[in-house]
């Protein structure tokens, strides 16, 4: 456990100085997992032997004097909707219960090239649809800071595995807050990158125009380290990927000086529905920035009140289209006892998809239907453009925007499953970022009365990741809220 208490940056330095080997580090990660994951339930698949073999390869390269990446030998866990060649990738769904991809996602190829050691695949809401990690067909994941509480979703397993000290780094995906909300609930750092900054090739799609892969870590520096490895233009596989101004340089560019930084506090994010503890903690963070020399002032983003319905119309429409391929014919789950093709489709999809996935497919099919396309989907797209324009206008006045991440801290398991609308309302602070294609950094800024973490969200303009990282580092150093590991 002592090794797993260290940050990825500290472990990287130890590996470089040969104070520890990659094999020893991987063994420590696997031992911590064996000790704690029965309580947490962060992993669906632990790739123990594969991880040890990968670590041995890194040790041999280091012994031979090869120049290695700072990430070489560092254990990294992967959300189970990111394709890993030869390793089960289920999306936490019965539909893909036996799917072993024949190829790697681009981010996995990049991690392999940097020498990262993949320890396994993390639990999630089925097909990334959910806000609590309770929609998994595989298991329940618990928040390491309160085992009877949710870890957040959909990347709950990826956040929990870092918060529990099982690995220092992990990857998740964010469609409407699925990195940021679990990062806040679990007291870790999470980054939703600018749309297009990270290739989506090999990410099993939920909503293609909103999905982004991003890092979880326990410090801002560690998040920058992982982000540097996965960022990059991928013209061969992802036409939506782009060349970024910060590719591979976020960690090197870290600077905690925020004097003169203009920070906007949108009043719409601090109104009714936000708990007093969350509001006061985020506003206290704003005062910390003011004491560091930043300029903090109130702004208004009135259109964000429409972000939630816009998000659920657009994301469900795209989900309906993307999940049409799972029909019981090509791969994955096929229902038994079917006598004709239509039976295969209906029974396989009815039995293979969980309730939440079916709900969103039906909603998406409805808004795309001929009678309702103009009334719902087309209007949602028009409203999306207005929200993007509103954020662009805001960033003419400020450099970053500071908001809560969720209305509350992590709630108890099972407390919201009976009311999908209440669950959806938990995304109110995060979905606008995906709609606008912007980057956002989440990190811990305090604790509630039950000692559960409270997170804050820093939103930046397109490709403003370096500014976000610098602002995050400044707060981290001033507050001392870093490298939080749950006592299990």
Buried (B, 14 or more C-beta within 10 A) or exposed (E): EEBBEBBBBBBBEBBEEEEBBBBBBBBBBBBBBEBBBEEBBBBBBBBBEBBBEBBBBBBEBBEEEEEBBBBBBBBBBBBBBBBBBEBBBBBBBBBBBEBBBEBBBBBBBBBBEBBBBBBBBBBBBBBBBBBBBBBBBBBBBBBBBBBEBBBBBBBBBBBBBBBBBBBBBBBBBBBBBBBBBBBBBBBBBBBBBBBBBBBBBBBBBBBBBBBBBBBBBBBBBBBBBBBBBBBBBBEEBBEBBBEBEBBEBBBEBBEBEBEEBBBBBBEBBBEEBBBEBBBBBBBBBBEBBBEBEBBBEEBEBEBBEBBBBBBBBBBBBBBBBBBEEBBBEEBBBBBEEBEEEEEBBBBBBEBBBBEBBBBBBEBBBBBBEEEBBEEBBEBBBEBBEEBBEBBEEBBEEBBBBBBBBBBBBBBEBEBBBEEBEEBBBBBBBBBBBBBBBBBBBBBBBBBBEEEBBBBBBBBBBBBBBBBBBBBBBBBBEBBEBBBBBBEB
